[in-house]
Amino acid sequence: MDILNLKAIKNDLEAYCYKMKDICGSYGTHEKYLNPEVKDQFLSEVGQTVDWIYGEGENDSYQVYSDKLTKF
């Protein structure tokens, strides 16, 4: 059960990141409503999180993933 929960939260965080890159990035539906400085910082954090998921965070705990998702 713990492995399934970990996979689910990992997938949720990854899906959230890609969705935000899509809607907040260039030509995204929310892009025109965002302050460019805030948008750039947010998208940078999203990109770093995706890199973390496939790098250092690949074997991290459920709680770490949950905390990162909650932070967003």
C-alpha positions as CSV (number, residue, x, y, z in Angstrom):
1,M,0.0,0.0,0.0
2,D,2.8,2.4,0.8
3,I,4.4,1.9,-2.6
4,L,1.1,2.7,-4.3
5,N,0.6,5.9,-2.3
6,L,4.2,7.0,-3.1
7,K,3.6,6.4,-6.8
8,A,0.3,8.3,-6.6
9,I,1.8,11.4,-4.9
10,K,4.8,11.3,-7.2
11,N,2.5,11.2,-10.2
12,D,0.3,14.0,-8.8
13,L,3.3,16.3,-8.3
14,E,4.6,15.5,-11.8
15,A,1.2,16.1,-13.4
16,Y,0.8,19.4,-11.5
17,C,4.2,20.6,-12.7
18,Y,3.6,19.8,-16.3
19,K,0.1,21.3,-16.2
20,M,1.5,24.5,-14.7
21,K,4.2,24.7,-17.3
22,D,1.5,24.3,-20.0
23,I,-1.0,26.9,-18.7
24,C,1.5,29.4,-17.3
25,G,4.2,29.2,-20.0
26,S,4.3,30.9,-23.3
27,Y,0.9,30.8,-25.1
28,G,-0.7,29.2,-22.0
29,T,-4.2,30.2,-21.0
30,H,-3.0,31.9,-17.8
31,E,0.2,33.4,-19.2
32,K,-1.3,36.8,-20.0
33,Y,-2.7,37.2,-16.4
34,L,0.6,36.7,-14.7
35,N,3.3,39.2,-13.7
36,P,6.3,38.2,-15.8
37,E,8.7,38.2,-12.8
38,V,6.3,36.1,-10.7
39,K,5.7,33.8,-13.7
40,D,9.4,33.3,-14.4
41,Q,10.2,32.5,-10.8
42,F,7.2,30.1,-10.5
43,L,8.1,28.3,-13.7
44,S,11.7,28.0,-12.6
45,E,10.6,26.3,-9.4
46,V,8.3,24.0,-11.4
47,G,11.2,23.1,-13.7
48,Q,13.5,22.5,-10.7
49,T,10.9,20.2,-9.2
50,V,10.6,18.2,-12.3
51,D,14.4,17.8,-12.5
52,W,14.3,16.8,-8.8
53,I,11.7,14.1,-9.4
54,Y,13.9,12.4,-11.9
55,G,17.1,13.0,-10.1
56,E,17.7,13.4,-6.3
57,G,14.1,12.9,-5.4
58,E,13.5,9.7,-7.3
59,N,13.7,7.6,-4.1
60,D,12.4,10.1,-1.6
61,S,9.6,9.5,0.8
62,Y,5.9,10.1,0.5
63,Q,6.1,13.0,3.0
64,V,8.7,14.8,0.9
65,Y,6.6,14.6,-2.2
66,S,3.5,15.6,-0.3
67,D,5.3,18.7,1.2
68,K,6.5,19.8,-2.3
69,L,3.0,19.5,-3.7
70,T,1.5,21.4,-0.8
71,K,4.1,24.1,-1.2
72,F,2.7,24.8,-4.7
